Amino acid sequence: MPFRDVIEIRVQGGKGGDGALSFMRLKYIPKGGPDGGHGGNGGAVWIEAIDDVTSLDRLVTRQVYKGGTGLQGEGRERAGSYGDDVTIPVPIGTLAVDADTGEVLADLIEVGERACVAAGGIGGRGNAAFANSYRRAPRFFEYGTPGEKRRLRLELRTIADVGLVGYPNAGKSSLLAALSNARPKVAAYPFTTLTPNLGVVERVHERFTIADVPGIVEDAHLGKGLGLEFLRHVSRTRLLAFVLDAAADPLAHLESLRAELEAYEPLLLERPALIVLNKVDLIDAEAVAAGVELLAEYGLPVVPISAERGDGLTDLVDALFVLLPDAPRPPAADTSKQMVAEPAMRVTRDESGLGWIVHGRELEAVVARFDAANRDAVDYLQRHFLKLGVYKLLGKTGAKTGDDVRIGGAVFEYFDEAAAEAAAKAEEASEAADEIAAERRYLAAQATLDDAEGAEEAEADAEGEGGDDGADRAAGLADGQPS
């Protein structure tokens, strides 16, 4: 199977299990109450760096990796089992990138390092979680959420201490074979090296790894030739060794190599480096000395060698060991997420003009976890909307009671609580005013009635007094007494 250092796969976390809708049913415990358990979380998809593979070709035969599904909750508050995780073994130096957004998800540069590239869904809550003092018997539960789903681009960037940088046929593969136990393919034609080759260079109790990567040509940073493959792998190295053909034009080749590195990643030119002037056996000693003097103007150590005959290899190994401790391993790629500020909620008009749409990732995720056809669930969501200020935002936008409101895939009826409360207060105030007015009318009528009764009593008293005097006079005449 051919060498693969870039591959694209699909990964998906497992769905979380749904919560349970259950009530305790025991012979001697009537009305035992809700006891539905939570659903299990879905399994995640991980990548893990291992040291027994040097290519991504093992992943070619499989295009989709999916985590296990969480099981549904059960009665007596028993939670469902979690879904199984899936782990994808990849070579050291693998970079994981979201193919759609370009976000760097992981950069594995150590053996055993692992990263989650697709999180599993969260299990839903059972109805027992929604019971409280005013909701004694909730008849709804929460759905589990789906797992993350993405197209994943895996790039292998060779991890090595020393990277051999040079044009095709500069003698990099021959040099690697002469310095280490590696046996790369060697031939007298361009692009003999089509895949990165790693070797180990040892000296007493010291050692380092050296990589021979595909050759570079002009405009390699634009993808010409095997440029991108070359540049991707050399970006991991601690030390750069520019391998130049002494029999060609070494100065022009060095300038071209440095220009391509700078165009691809300017920081590469800040790495420790040295110049390896190879194939000195093809020119005379004076030409070698002149070439070394000319190349030394760049401020880099220059080591003349002949990989074919073995000349200067000991000096080269000593120089590599001296330069390596001066630079730490290049840091891994930045995997920190760039947080983009976005409003928690926003309201727009429906296309029909008869309703409203509330946008908000978190709010839509909450609504998706409930059955919008369940009255108890809708009542719970309405209270949740009130706490989040959804109704207040709709009221400011211009919504009126009875308008349709779409949140995610569910439609609700808007109820202007503030307007209803104001109307209730106005009605209450009106009723209070009517009561006061009626009381005043009653008091006025009562006062009028009291006045009329008082007048009648006074008149009656007056008539009573006159009648008594006449009777007395009549009695006096009857007795013969003068009046």
PASE-373517 format. One record per residue (C-alpha): residue in three letters; x, y, z. Coordinates in pm, whole numbers, plus 50000, padded with zeros to 5 digits. Example, Ala and Ser with C-alpha at 12.3 -4.5 7.8 and 13.67 -1.06 7.14 Angstrom:
PASE-373517
pt residu ala	x 51230	y 49550	z 50780
pt residu ser	x 51367	y 49894	z 50714
***
This chain:
PASE-373517
pt residu met	x 50000	y 50000	z 50000
pt residu pro	x 50140	y 50345	z 49912
pt residu phe	x 50255	y 50588	z 50177
pt residu arg	x 49978	y 50822	z 50298
pt residu asp	x 50056	y 51134	z 50499
pt residu val	x 49722	y 51312	z 50440
pt residu ile	x 49382	y 51150	z 50473
pt residu glu	x 49025	y 51264	z 50530
pt residu ile	x 48775	y 51067	z 50737
pt residu arg	x 48437	y 51126	z 50900
pt residu val	x 48396	y 51103	z 51274
pt residu gln	x 48077	y 51118	z 51479
pt residu gly	x 48014	y 51092	z 51850
pt residu gly	x 47741	y 50855	z 51964
pt residu lys	x 47395	y 50986	z 52051
pt residu gly	x 47305	y 51024	z 52417
pt residu gly	x 47031	y 50798	z 52551
pt residu asp	x 46684	y 50936	z 52625
pt residu gly	x 46560	y 50979	z 52980
pt residu ala	x 46287	y 50751	z 53111
pt residu leu	x 45922	y 50829	z 53180
pt residu ser	x 45826	y 50606	z 53472
pt residu phe	x 45626	y 50606	z 53797
pt residu met	x 45682	y 50382	z 54095
pt residu arg	x 45428	y 50101	z 54105
pt residu leu	x 45456	y 49895	z 54424
pt residu lys	x 45179	y 49708	z 54603
pt residu tyr	x 45216	y 49878	z 54940
pt residu ile	x 45333	y 50218	z 54819
pt residu pro	x 45044	y 50395	z 54646
pt residu lys	x 45132	y 50698	z 54436
pt residu gly	x 45503	y 50627	z 54460
pt residu gly	x 45587	y 50920	z 54237
pt residu pro	x 45812	y 50962	z 53931
pt residu asp	x 46122	y 50742	z 53917
pt residu gly	x 46248	y 50769	z 53556
pt residu gly	x 46631	y 50751	z 53531
pt residu his	x 46875	y 50940	z 53308
pt residu gly	x 46999	y 50820	z 52970
pt residu gly	x 47366	y 50734	z 52922
pt residu asn	x 47610	y 50961	z 52740
pt residu gly	x 47716	y 50870	z 52388
pt residu gly	x 48066	y 50745	z 52314
pt residu ala	x 48333	y 50983	z 52186
pt residu val	x 48586	y 50942	z 51904
pt residu trp	x 48953	y 50980	z 52003
pt residu ile	x 49284	y 50978	z 51821
pt residu glu	x 49594	y 50843	z 51995
pt residu ala	x 49959	y 50866	z 51893
pt residu ile	x 50145	y 50535	z 51882
pt residu asp	x 50501	y 50456	z 51781
pt residu asp	x 50457	y 50144	z 51566
pt residu val	x 50317	y 50312	z 51254
pt residu thr	x 50478	y 50568	z 51025
pt residu ser	x 50193	y 50623	z 50781
pt residu leu	x 49818	y 50687	z 50774
pt residu asp	x 49760	y 50408	z 50523
pt residu arg	x 49591	y 50189	z 50787
pt residu leu	x 49297	y 50428	z 50786
pt residu val	x 49236	y 50418	z 50412
pt residu thr	x 49002	y 50117	z 50423
pt residu arg	x 48761	y 50283	z 50668
pt residu gln	x 48598	y 50620	z 50607
pt residu val	x 48358	y 50658	z 50903
pt residu tyr	x 48429	y 50625	z 51276
pt residu lys	x 48131	y 50648	z 51510
pt residu gly	x 48104	y 50630	z 51888
pt residu gly	x 47857	y 50400	z 52061
pt residu thr	x 47502	y 50513	z 52143
pt residu gly	x 47407	y 50568	z 52507
pt residu leu	x 47123	y 50351	z 52639
pt residu gln	x 46789	y 50485	z 52757
pt residu gly	x 46719	y 50535	z 53128
pt residu glu	x 46491	y 50298	z 53317
pt residu gly	x 46247	y 50301	z 53606
pt residu arg	x 46353	y 50316	z 53972
pt residu glu	x 46594	y 50592	z 53866
pt residu arg	x 46830	y 50351	z 53690
pt residu ala	x 47059	y 50530	z 53445
pt residu gly	x 47134	y 50392	z 53101
pt residu ser	x 47483	y 50267	z 53013
pt residu tyr	x 47731	y 50495	z 52837
pt residu gly	x 47815	y 50433	z 52473
pt residu asp	x 48158	y 50288	z 52392
pt residu asp	x 48438	y 50523	z 52289
pt residu val	x 48627	y 50467	z 51963
pt residu thr	x 49004	y 50523	z 51952
pt residu ile	x 49188	y 50571	z 51622
pt residu pro	x 49564	y 50492	z 51637
pt residu val	x 49773	y 50741	z 51439
pt residu pro	x 50148	y 50798	z 51398
pt residu ile	x 50338	y 51043	z 51617
pt residu gly	x 50327	y 51389	z 51463
pt residu thr	x 49968	y 51368	z 51338
pt residu leu	x 49778	y 51694	z 51310
pt residu ala	x 49397	y 51676	z 51321
pt residu val	x 49209	y 51959	z 51147
pt residu asp	x 48837	y 52018	z 51096
pt residu ala	x 48807	y 51999	z 50717
pt residu asp	x 48512	y 52240	z 50706
pt residu thr	x 48628	y 52515	z 50944
pt residu gly	x 49007	y 52474	z 50938
pt residu glu	x 49016	y 52455	z 51319
pt residu val	x 49314	y 52263	z 51457
pt residu leu	x 49168	y 52005	z 51695
pt residu ala	x 49480	y 51818	z 51804
pt residu asp	x 49853	y 51795	z 51744
pt residu leu	x 50000	y 51471	z 51880
pt residu ile	x 50377	y 51487	z 51923
pt residu glu	x 50427	y 51239	z 52209
pt residu val	x 50366	y 50866	z 52234
pt residu gly	x 50039	y 50796	z 52416
pt residu glu	x 49906	y 51148	z 52367
pt residu arg	x 49537	y 51145	z 52279
pt residu ala	x 49266	y 51394	z 52194
pt residu cys	x 48889	y 51389	z 52150
pt residu val	x 48791	y 51482	z 51795
pt residu ala	x 48415	y 51414	z 51822
pt residu ala	x 48241	y 51434	z 52160
pt residu gly	x 47952	y 51203	z 52237
pt residu gly	x 47602	y 51333	z 52303
pt residu ile	x 47470	y 51398	z 52654
pt residu gly	x 47210	y 51164	z 52801
pt residu gly	x 46864	y 51304	z 52869
pt residu arg	x 46714	y 51340	z 53216
pt residu gly	x 46431	y 51116	z 53332
pt residu asn	x 46103	y 51253	z 53465
pt residu ala	x 46222	y 51208	z 53825
pt residu ala	x 46458	y 51504	z 53772
pt residu phe	x 46168	y 51741	z 53701
pt residu ala	x 45961	y 51670	z 54012
pt residu asn	x 45927	y 51956	z 54262
pt residu ser	x 45678	y 52111	z 54503
pt residu tyr	x 45441	y 52237	z 54232
pt residu arg	x 45508	y 51966	z 53971
pt residu arg	x 45443	y 51645	z 54162
pt residu ala	x 45395	y 51409	z 53867
pt residu pro	x 45585	y 51528	z 53557
pt residu arg	x 45482	y 51328	z 53253
pt residu phe	x 45772	y 51422	z 53029
pt residu phe	x 46142	y 51346	z 52995
pt residu glu	x 46445	y 51478	z 52812
pt residu tyr	x 46584	y 51344	z 52485
pt residu gly	x 46954	y 51268	z 52454
pt residu thr	x 47157	y 51504	z 52234
pt residu pro	x 47331	y 51391	z 51913
pt residu gly	x 47710	y 51359	z 51915
pt residu glu	x 47948	y 51590	z 51733
pt residu lys	x 47986	y 51519	z 51364
pt residu arg	x 48265	y 51648	z 51140
pt residu arg	x 48492	y 51581	z 50847
pt residu leu	x 48840	y 51528	z 50986
pt residu arg	x 49161	y 51592	z 50796
pt residu leu	x 49464	y 51409	z 50934
pt residu glu	x 49809	y 51531	z 50835
pt residu leu	x 50126	y 51345	z 50925
pt residu arg	x 50421	y 51569	z 50998
pt residu thr	x 50732	y 51365	z 51064
pt residu ile	x 50887	y 51404	z 51407
pt residu ala	x 51265	y 51414	z 51374
pt residu asp	x 51560	y 51596	z 51531
pt residu val	x 51734	y 51676	z 51203
pt residu gly	x 51568	y 51743	z 50867
pt residu leu	x 51766	y 51710	z 50545
pt residu val	x 51667	y 51996	z 50313
pt residu gly	x 51778	y 51994	z 49951
pt residu tyr	x 51700	y 51975	z 49583
pt residu pro	x 51632	y 51639	z 49416
pt residu asn	x 51955	y 51448	z 49356
pt residu ala	x 52143	y 51652	z 49616
pt residu gly	x 52239	y 51324	z 49785
pt residu lys	x 52007	y 51333	z 50088
pt residu ser	x 51910	y 50967	z 50071
pt residu ser	x 52271	y 50861	z 50027
pt residu leu	x 52367	y 51074	z 50326
pt residu leu	x 52090	y 50922	z 50539
pt residu ala	x 52206	y 50571	z 50448
pt residu ala	x 52567	y 50662	z 50527
pt residu leu	x 52486	y 50814	z 50869
pt residu ser	x 52224	y 50569	z 50998
pt residu asn	x 52079	y 50222	z 50963
pt residu ala	x 51809	y 50345	z 50726
pt residu arg	x 51805	y 50200	z 50378
pt residu pro	x 51616	y 50443	z 50156
pt residu lys	x 51583	y 50392	z 49784
pt residu val	x 51876	y 50556	z 49602
pt residu ala	x 51891	y 50626	z 49229
pt residu ala	x 52036	y 50882	z 48988
pt residu tyr	x 51712	y 51054	z 48890
pt residu pro	x 51499	y 51329	z 49047
pt residu phe	x 51238	y 51252	z 49313
pt residu thr	x 51378	y 50912	z 49403
pt residu thr	x 51251	y 50987	z 49755
pt residu leu	x 50872	y 50989	z 49742
pt residu thr	x 50808	y 50930	z 50113
pt residu pro	x 50983	y 51051	z 50429
pt residu asn	x 51254	y 50818	z 50556
pt residu leu	x 51373	y 50817	z 50916
pt residu gly	x 51705	y 50701	z 51053
pt residu val	x 51884	y 50702	z 51388
pt residu val	x 52237	y 50838	z 51430
pt residu glu	x 52425	y 50712	z 51737
pt residu arg	x 52749	y 50819	z 51904
pt residu val	x 52850	y 50632	z 52219
pt residu his	x 52547	y 50690	z 52445
pt residu glu	x 52396	y 50971	z 52241
pt residu arg	x 52151	y 50949	z 51955
pt residu phe	x 51922	y 51157	z 51740
pt residu thr	x 51675	y 51095	z 51458
pt residu ile	x 51729	y 51227	z 51109
pt residu ala	x 51470	y 51256	z 50832
pt residu asp	x 51512	y 51253	z 50456
pt residu val	x 51199	y 51404	z 50303
pt residu pro	x 51091	y 51453	z 49939
pt residu gly	x 51299	y 51707	z 49747
pt residu ile	x 51210	y 52068	z 49693
pt residu val	x 51184	y 52271	z 49373
pt residu glu	x 51109	y 52633	z 49299
pt residu asp	x 50753	y 52736	z 49405
pt residu ala	x 50728	y 52431	z 49630
pt residu his	x 50526	y 52636	z 49882
pt residu leu	x 50258	y 52668	z 49612
pt residu gly	x 50238	y 52290	z 49577
pt residu lys	x 50467	y 52250	z 49278
pt residu gly	x 50645	y 51917	z 49260
pt residu leu	x 50645	y 51747	z 49600
pt residu gly	x 50682	y 52079	z 49780
pt residu leu	x 50394	y 52063	z 50023
pt residu glu	x 50486	y 51710	z 50130
pt residu phe	x 50842	y 51824	z 50187
pt residu leu	x 50754	y 52139	z 50375
pt residu arg	x 50494	y 51970	z 50596
pt residu his	x 50744	y 51716	z 50727
pt residu val	x 51038	y 51950	z 50770
pt residu ser	x 50832	y 52183	z 50991
pt residu arg	x 50872	y 51943	z 51286
pt residu thr	x 51250	y 51920	z 51290
pt residu arg	x 51472	y 52078	z 51554
pt residu leu	x 51767	y 52136	z 51322
pt residu leu	x 51780	y 52198	z 50948
pt residu ala	x 52062	y 52061	z 50735
pt residu phe	x 52076	y 52222	z 50390
pt residu val	x 52223	y 51953	z 50162
pt residu leu	x 52375	y 52113	z 49850
pt residu asp	x 52532	y 51961	z 49542
pt residu ala	x 52886	y 52095	z 49521
pt residu ala	x 52905	y 52014	z 49150
pt residu ala	x 52594	y 52222	z 49068
pt residu asp	x 52528	y 52581	z 49180
pt residu pro	x 52520	y 52548	z 49563
pt residu leu	x 52476	y 52921	z 49633
pt residu ala	x 52174	y 52956	z 49405
pt residu his	x 52023	y 52637	z 49547
pt residu leu	x 52069	y 52763	z 49904
pt residu glu	x 51900	y 53094	z 49829
pt residu ser	x 51610	y 52914	z 49661
pt residu leu	x 51569	y 52674	z 49953
pt residu arg	x 51564	y 52955	z 50206
pt residu ala	x 51315	y 53150	z 49996
pt residu glu	x 51076	y 52851	z 49984
pt residu leu	x 51104	y 52799	z 50360
pt residu glu	x 51031	y 53164	z 50426
pt residu ala	x 50730	y 53160	z 50194
pt residu tyr	x 50588	y 52852	z 50366
pt residu glu	x 50668	y 52946	z 50728
pt residu pro	x 50902	y 53239	z 50809
pt residu leu	x 50980	y 53094	z 51152
pt residu leu	x 51161	y 52802	z 50987
pt residu leu	x 51453	y 53031	z 50906
pt residu glu	x 51496	y 53098	z 51278
pt residu arg	x 51570	y 52730	z 51346
pt residu pro	x 51932	y 52625	z 51406
pt residu ala	x 52081	y 52512	z 51076
pt residu leu	x 52403	y 52414	z 50900
pt residu ile	x 52511	y 52367	z 50540
pt residu val	x 52622	y 52026	z 50412
pt residu leu	x 52823	y 52063	z 50092
pt residu asn	x 52788	y 51717	z 49939
pt residu lys	x 52958	y 51546	z 49642
pt residu val	x 53292	y 51719	z 49696
pt residu asp	x 53451	y 51415	z 49532
pt residu leu	x 53327	y 51549	z 49197
pt residu ile	x 53528	y 51875	z 49213
pt residu asp	x 53885	y 51971	z 49303
pt residu ala	x 54003	y 52093	z 49642
pt residu glu	x 54027	y 52459	z 49533
pt residu ala	x 53664	y 52461	z 49416
pt residu val	x 53561	y 52303	z 49747
pt residu ala	x 53744	y 52570	z 49946
pt residu ala	x 53593	y 52847	z 49735
pt residu gly	x 53246	y 52702	z 49778
pt residu val	x 53285	y 52675	z 50157
pt residu glu	x 53407	y 53035	z 50178
pt residu leu	x 53118	y 53163	z 49968
pt residu leu	x 52851	y 52973	z 50163
pt residu ala	x 52998	y 53079	z 50499
pt residu glu	x 52877	y 53433	z 50430
pt residu tyr	x 52530	y 53324	z 50542
pt residu gly	x 52662	y 53280	z 50897
pt residu leu	x 52594	y 52908	z 50908
pt residu pro	x 52848	y 52630	z 50969
pt residu val	x 52955	y 52464	z 50643
pt residu val	x 53067	y 52099	z 50641
pt residu pro	x 53205	y 51956	z 50313
pt residu ile	x 53137	y 51584	z 50272
pt residu ser	x 53110	y 51303	z 50024
pt residu ala	x 52826	y 51067	z 50114
pt residu glu	x 52944	y 50831	z 49839
pt residu arg	x 53301	y 50793	z 49972
pt residu gly	x 53234	y 50874	z 50338
pt residu asp	x 53454	y 51184	z 50350
pt residu gly	x 53374	y 51431	z 50632
pt residu leu	x 53091	y 51225	z 50787
pt residu thr	x 53252	y 51217	z 51131
pt residu asp	x 53286	y 51596	z 51132
pt residu leu	x 52924	y 51626	z 51023
pt residu val	x 52796	y 51403	z 51304
pt residu asp	x 52998	y 51600	z 51560
pt residu ala	x 52856	y 51928	z 51428
pt residu leu	x 52500	y 51794	z 51444
pt residu phe	x 52540	y 51684	z 51806
pt residu val	x 52682	y 52024	z 51898
pt residu leu	x 52399	y 52220	z 51740
pt residu leu	x 52105	y 52007	z 51856
pt residu pro	x 52104	y 52103	z 52228
pt residu asp	x 52083	y 52470	z 52136
pt residu ala	x 51717	y 52446	z 52036
pt residu pro	x 51416	y 52278	z 52202
pt residu arg	x 51170	y 52076	z 51999
pt residu pro	x 50939	y 52310	z 51807
pt residu pro	x 50609	y 52355	z 51993
pt residu ala	x 50295	y 52179	z 51881
pt residu ala	x 50042	y 52364	z 51670
pt residu asp	x 49807	y 52601	z 51849
pt residu thr	x 49487	y 52410	z 51925
pt residu ser	x 49322	y 52680	z 52134
pt residu lys	x 48976	y 52767	z 52010
pt residu gln	x 48903	y 53120	z 51897
pt residu met	x 48585	y 53219	z 52081
pt residu val	x 48358	y 53422	z 51855
pt residu ala	x 48121	y 53645	z 52049
pt residu glu	x 47764	y 53601	z 51932
pt residu pro	x 47437	y 53712	z 52089
pt residu ala	x 47273	y 53457	z 52314
pt residu met	x 46935	y 53524	z 52150
pt residu arg	x 46795	y 53731	z 51867
pt residu val	x 46447	y 53761	z 51721
pt residu thr	x 46353	y 53793	z 51354
pt residu arg	x 46025	y 53807	z 51165
pt residu asp	x 45899	y 53490	z 51001
pt residu glu	x 45893	y 53499	z 50620
pt residu ser	x 45514	y 53491	z 50626
pt residu gly	x 45508	y 53798	z 50848
pt residu leu	x 45264	y 53624	z 51084
pt residu gly	x 45507	y 53492	z 51340
pt residu trp	x 45852	y 53524	z 51496
pt residu ile	x 46171	y 53320	z 51504
pt residu val	x 46397	y 53314	z 51808
pt residu his	x 46759	y 53230	z 51723
pt residu gly	x 47007	y 53103	z 51982
pt residu arg	x 47225	y 52794	z 51977
pt residu glu	x 47182	y 52708	z 52345
pt residu leu	x 46810	y 52785	z 52344
pt residu glu	x 46750	y 52572	z 52034
pt residu ala	x 46947	y 52288	z 52191
pt residu val	x 46725	y 52301	z 52499
pt residu val	x 46404	y 52295	z 52293
pt residu ala	x 46529	y 52000	z 52085
pt residu arg	x 46556	y 51790	z 52400
pt residu phe	x 46182	y 51794	z 52471
pt residu asp	x 45864	y 51678	z 52300
pt residu ala	x 45692	y 51995	z 52186
pt residu ala	x 45360	y 51805	z 52163
pt residu asn	x 45365	y 51723	z 52535
pt residu arg	x 45169	y 51981	z 52737
pt residu asp	x 45372	y 51921	z 53053
pt residu ala	x 45696	y 51964	z 52861
pt residu val	x 45569	y 52284	z 52700
pt residu asp	x 45472	y 52419	z 53040
pt residu tyr	x 45824	y 52349	z 53165
pt residu leu	x 45974	y 52518	z 52860
pt residu gln	x 45748	y 52822	z 52904
pt residu arg	x 45881	y 52870	z 53255
pt residu his	x 46233	y 52824	z 53123
pt residu phe	x 46173	y 53088	z 52854
pt residu leu	x 46049	y 53328	z 53121
pt residu lys	x 46368	y 53285	z 53323
pt residu leu	x 46588	y 53338	z 53016
pt residu gly	x 46405	y 53657	z 52919
pt residu val	x 46267	y 53521	z 52591
pt residu tyr	x 45924	y 53676	z 52642
pt residu lys	x 46072	y 54010	z 52739
pt residu leu	x 46280	y 54012	z 52419
pt residu leu	x 45976	y 53919	z 52209
pt residu gly	x 45774	y 54195	z 52372
pt residu lys	x 46040	y 54453	z 52291
pt residu thr	x 46048	y 54332	z 51930
pt residu gly	x 45674	y 54381	z 51888
pt residu ala	x 45520	y 54038	z 51941
pt residu lys	x 45161	y 54022	z 52060
pt residu thr	x 44972	y 53760	z 52254
pt residu gly	x 44870	y 53473	z 52029
pt residu asp	x 45153	y 53515	z 51776
pt residu asp	x 45339	y 53201	z 51667
pt residu val	x 45700	y 53177	z 51788
pt residu arg	x 45939	y 52925	z 51628
pt residu ile	x 46240	y 52805	z 51826
pt residu gly	x 46440	y 52539	z 51647
pt residu gly	x 46192	y 52284	z 51515
pt residu ala	x 45910	y 52368	z 51756
pt residu val	x 45635	y 52630	z 51742
pt residu phe	x 45491	y 52794	z 52053
pt residu glu	x 45219	y 53052	z 52111
pt residu tyr	x 45340	y 53380	z 52251
pt residu phe	x 45176	y 53508	z 52567
pt residu asp	x 45255	y 53865	z 52666
pt residu glu	x 45271	y 53821	z 53041
pt residu ala	x 45356	y 54183	z 53106
pt residu ala	x 45056	y 54302	z 52903
pt residu ala	x 44833	y 54047	z 53073
pt residu glu	x 44959	y 54158	z 53413
pt residu ala	x 44902	y 54522	z 53322
pt residu ala	x 44552	y 54442	z 53197
pt residu ala	x 44480	y 54249	z 53516
pt residu lys	x 44600	y 54541	z 53726
pt residu ala	x 44393	y 54783	z 53521
pt residu glu	x 44086	y 54561	z 53561
pt residu glu	x 44151	y 54534	z 53931
pt residu ala	x 44189	y 54910	z 53958
pt residu ser	x 43866	y 54957	z 53760
pt residu glu	x 43682	y 54718	z 53986
pt residu ala	x 43817	y 54896	z 54292
pt residu ala	x 43707	y 55231	z 54150
pt residu asp	x 43359	y 55089	z 54077
pt residu glu	x 43337	y 54959	z 54432
pt residu ile	x 43438	y 55298	z 54573
pt residu ala	x 43188	y 55478	z 54348
pt residu ala	x 42912	y 55233	z 54444
pt residu glu	x 42994	y 55279	z 54811
pt residu arg	x 42980	y 55654	z 54771
pt residu arg	x 42645	y 55629	z 54593
pt residu tyr	x 42520	y 55404	z 54868
pt residu leu	x 42635	y 55645	z 55138
pt residu ala	x 42479	y 55939	z 54956
pt residu ala	x 42150	y 55757	z 54919
pt residu gln	x 42163	y 55649	z 55278
pt residu ala	x 42222	y 56007	z 55388
pt residu thr	x 41929	y 56127	z 55179
pt residu leu	x 41709	y 55855	z 55328
pt residu asp	x 41819	y 55946	z 55678
pt residu asp	x 41738	y 56313	z 55615
pt residu ala	x 41390	y 56223	z 55487
pt residu glu	x 41321	y 56002	z 55786
pt residu gly	x 41436	y 56277	z 56023
pt residu ala	x 41200	y 56528	z 55864
pt residu glu	x 40906	y 56292	z 55893
pt residu glu	x 40982	y 56227	z 56259
pt residu ala	x 41001	y 56601	z 56332
pt residu glu	x 40669	y 56664	z 56164
pt residu ala	x 40513	y 56379	z 56350
pt residu asp	x 40643	y 56514	z 56677
pt residu ala	x 40507	y 56854	z 56598
pt residu glu	x 40159	y 56721	z 56520
pt residu gly	x 40164	y 56516	z 56835
pt residu glu	x 40231	y 56814	z 57056
pt residu gly	x 39938	y 57017	z 56905
pt residu gly	x 39687	y 56738	z 56959
pt residu asp	x 39769	y 56707	z 57329
pt residu asp	x 39691	y 57078	z 57401
pt residu gly	x 39340	y 57052	z 57245
pt residu ala	x 39264	y 56745	z 57447
pt residu asp	x 39366	y 56920	z 57767
pt residu arg	x 39139	y 57216	z 57694
pt residu ala	x 38852	y 56992	z 57621
pt residu ala	x 38903	y 56808	z 57946
pt residu gly	x 38907	y 57138	z 58138
pt residu leu	x 38570	y 57252	z 57998
pt residu ala	x 38423	y 56922	z 58087
pt residu asp	x 38525	y 56969	z 58450
pt residu gly	x 38375	y 57317	z 58457
pt residu gln	x 38702	y 57486	z 58488
pt residu pro	x 38799	y 57776	z 58280
pt residu ser	x 39046	y 57717	z 58019
***
